Amino acid sequence: MKVYVSVDMEGVTGLTDPEEMHAGGRGYERGCELMTADANAVIAGACEAGATAVTVNDAHGSTKNLRVDLLDARATLLRGPGKPMRMAQGLTADFQAACFAGYHARAGVQHGVLNHTWMGKEIQNVYLNGEVCGETRLVAGFAGFLGVPVALVTGDEAVCAEARELLGDVETVAVKKGVDRFAAELLPPSVAQALIREATARALNRLSDFRPHVVDSPYTLGVEWNSTAIAAGCSLIPGVRAAGPRHTEFTTEDFRDIMALLGIFAMIAGQVACGSGVYG
C-alpha cells in the first residue's frame, strides 16, 4: 500500500500566528518542528496500517519547512520550490490513498484559523467549475482526477467540517478550534499527534469505504483577486481570460493544468503585489 501525504502548515498543531508561517518570523523554527511532528504522526499511523511506502510533500509556502532530519525514516520527502504540481507534487495514480495534514479552511470561513485560499493577501476567492472552493477541494480534485481517494484530513475544526461536506465520511482530526482568524483553542501536541496517528491507521484500515472525489470536466478555475493589477498581469498568460476587472478564468480538460497554473499565478501575483516585474 502506497500512501501520499500532503502537509500544509496553517492547520498544524499549536500554530495560530502568521509569523509562524514563514522563515524569519517569530516562532517559525518551532512551527517547522510541530509541522514535522504532525507529518510523523501520519507516517506512523500509515505504517501501523500496513503502508509499504509513504511519500510526504511539503506543501506550504516555500515548501522548505519540514525538518528532514526529524522526519520518520520510513517516509521520503518532496521539498523545495519549483515543483510543478505544488501542493500535490508527487501524487500519481499508483497511490492507494492520499492524506492531507495541517490543512486550513478556505478564504472567508468564519472561525477558520489562518483561513485563505492559495494566497492569503492577493486572492479573495477561488472557484472550481463555478463553485467556491479551498485548497482541500483543489488537491482532492486532482487526486480524484488520478483515481486516488482522500482518506484523512487534519487541521482546525473549520477545515474538518469543509472536508466532511466535500468528501463524506472521511477521517478528520481537529487539532484546534478557531476563535477568530488568528486565535484558537489548542490541543497539546502530544494529544493531537496521538489522535492523528490513530485516525490515519483507522482510515487506511477502512480504505474500501472511500471513493475518489471526481470533479466533472472540463475544469474551469476562477480566481477573484484583490487587485485589478494582479488580474491584468495573470490574464497575460495564454489561455487565461479576464472575466471582470478583478477576475480571471481558465478552462482545461487536464486537472494537472489547474495545479500548475496556480503556481504560476502565485509567482505573478507576488511580483505585482510588491510593485515589480511583469510590465517591464
N, C-alpha and C positions, 0 to 999 in steps of 0.2 A: 504494500500500500504506500503510494507516494502522496505526501501531504505538502501543500503550499501554504505559506504563512505570509501575509502582507501586514506590516506593522507600521502604523502611524503613531503620532506622539501626543496629540491633544487629548486623546482618551486614555492615556496611560495612567496607571495607579498613582495617586498622590499629586498630580500636576494640575495647576489652575491658572498659572501666570504666563502671559506671552513671553516674558523674559526667559522662561524656562525652555522655550521652543527653539532658540537659535544660539549658535556659537557666540560666545562673548557675553551672553545675557546672564544675569544673576540666577544661579540655580541650574544652569544648563548641564553642567557636568553630572550633577546628581540626577537630573532628569534623564540623561542618557543611561545611567545605571538602572534607574527604575524601568525605563523602556526595555532594556535588555532583560531584566528580571521577568517582565510580563511575557516577553518572547520565549524565555526559557521555560516558563510555566506551560505555554502551549506545546513546546517541543516535548517536555516531559510527559504531558498527557497524551500526545500523539504516539510516543514510543510505548507508553503503557498499553495503548490500544492496538499495538502491533505494526505501527508505521515502520517501513523499511528504509525510507528516505524522507527527509524533511528539508525543504528549501525555504529560507527566510529572506524576504525582500524588505530592505529599509525603505519605507515609503513616505518618509517625512522630509519636506524642505530640501535641504542639501543632499539628502539621502546618505549622509555620513554621520549618523547619530548612534547607531547600535555599536556597542563595545564588543568587537570580535574576540578580544582577549577574555571576555567574561561570558561569551556565548556557549551554550551547551554543545559539547563536541560532537554530538550525534547529528547536528544540522550543518548545512552550508549557508553562507551569507552572500546576498547580492547587495553591493554597496557602491555608492559613488554617483555623481551626476552623469548626464549623457545617456541614461537608459531610455530607449525609445518608448517603452510601454509604461514608464514611470511607476505608478503605484501597483501595477500588475506585471512588472518586469519578471520574466522567468516562468510565468504561468503558461502551461501548454496543455494540450488535450490529454496527455498521458497521466495527469494527476487525478487521483480518485476524490480528492476533497480540497477545498480552499477554506482557510481560516483567516479572519480579519481581527487583529488585535490593536488596541489603542485607538480605535476609530471614534469619530465625533459626529454630532448631529449636523445636518445641512444648515446653510445660512438662514438666519431669521427664526429658528426654532426656540420658543420660549423655554428657559431653563436649560438650554443646551450649552454645556461648558465649552468655551472657545469655539462656538459654532461658526461655521463658514463652509463654503464650497470651493475647493481647489485653491483659491487665493483669498486671504482674509480681508484685504482692503480694496482690491481692484474689482472684484466680482460681487454683484448684488445677488444674482440668482443664475443657476444653470438649469436648462430644460433638456429632457431627452424625449423626443417624439411628442413635444408639446406639454409634457408633464414636468413640474418642478422636481428636481432630484438632487441628491447629495452624493458624496463620494462612495457611500455604501452601494447605492444603486448603480453608479458608473462601473465600479470594479466588479460587482456581482453580474452586471450585464455583460461585461467582457468574459467573465468566467462562464456564463451561460452560453455565449457565442461559441465557446470551445467545448461545451458539453460537460463542464465541471460544476458540481453543486457547492454552494457555500454551507458549511456545517456549523460555524461558530462565529459570533461577533462579540467582542468585548469593548467596553468604553463606559460612557456615562449612561444614566437611565434613559436619556432622550434618544441616543443612538440605538439603544437596545429596543426601544419601542418602534423606532423607524425601521429597524431590521425585521422585527416580527411582522409589522404591517406589510413589508415588501416580500419577505421570504417565507412567511408562515411559521411553522413550528421549529425554527432554527434555535440552536442552543445560544443563549446570551449570558453574559456576566456583566452586571452593572457594578463597576468599581467605585463609582461616586454618584452623588445626587446633586444636580445643579441647583444652586440658589439664584444665580444670575450668570452672565457670560463668563465672568472671571472669579466666581466664587462657588464652592461646592462643599458638601458634606462627604468626607472621605472615609473609605475603609483603610485600616492599616495594611501596608504592603503584604505582610505575611498572610493575612486573611484573604485579601484579594487574589493573591497568586495561587493560594491553595484552591480557591473557587475556580480560577481559570484552568488549572491543571485537571481538576475533576470534571469540569464541563467539556473540556477538549476530549478527554477519554470517553465520556458519555456520548458525545456527538459522534465520534468515529466508530463507536460500538453499535450505533444505530444508523449507519450511513445509508442503508437502503430506504430510510424514511425521507431522504432529501432528494429534491429534483433540481436540475439547473434552472436558474432564473433566465428565461428566454424573453428577449425583447424583440418585437416584430420588426423586420426590416422592410424598407430602408430605414436607416438610423439618421435622425436629424438632431444635431447638437445645437441648442440655442444658448447664447450667453447674454445676459444683461449686465453690462459693465457699469462702473460708477462714473465713467468719463467718456465724453464724445471722442476725445483724442485717442484713447485706447481702442475704441470700436473702429475708428477710422484706420488706425495702424493695422489692426488684425484683419480688417476687410481687404487689405492688400494681398493677403495670402491667396493664391489660386484656389478656387472652389469655395472660398468663404464669401458670403454676400452680406451686405448691410440690410438689416431688417427694420431699422429705425435709427435714430440718432445715437443711441447707446446700445443697440442690439446687433448681434451678428448671428448668422445661421450657416450650418454646413451639413450636407446630406451625403451619405455614403452607404454602400452595401456591405462594407467590411468594418466591423467594430474596431479593428486594430487602428483604423484611421482616426477614430474618435480619441483613443487614448494618446496617440502620437500628437494629434493636433492640440490637445490640452497642454502638453508640454511646450509646444511652440508658442501657444498663447501666453503661457506664463513668462517666457523669455521676453516676448514683445511687450506685454503689459508692464512688466517690471521696468523695462527701459523707458517706456513712455511716461510712466508714473513718476520717475525721477527726472524727467525733462531731458532725456538724451536719446540719441540713437537712430530712430527709424526714418527721419526726414532729411538726413544729410546736412 
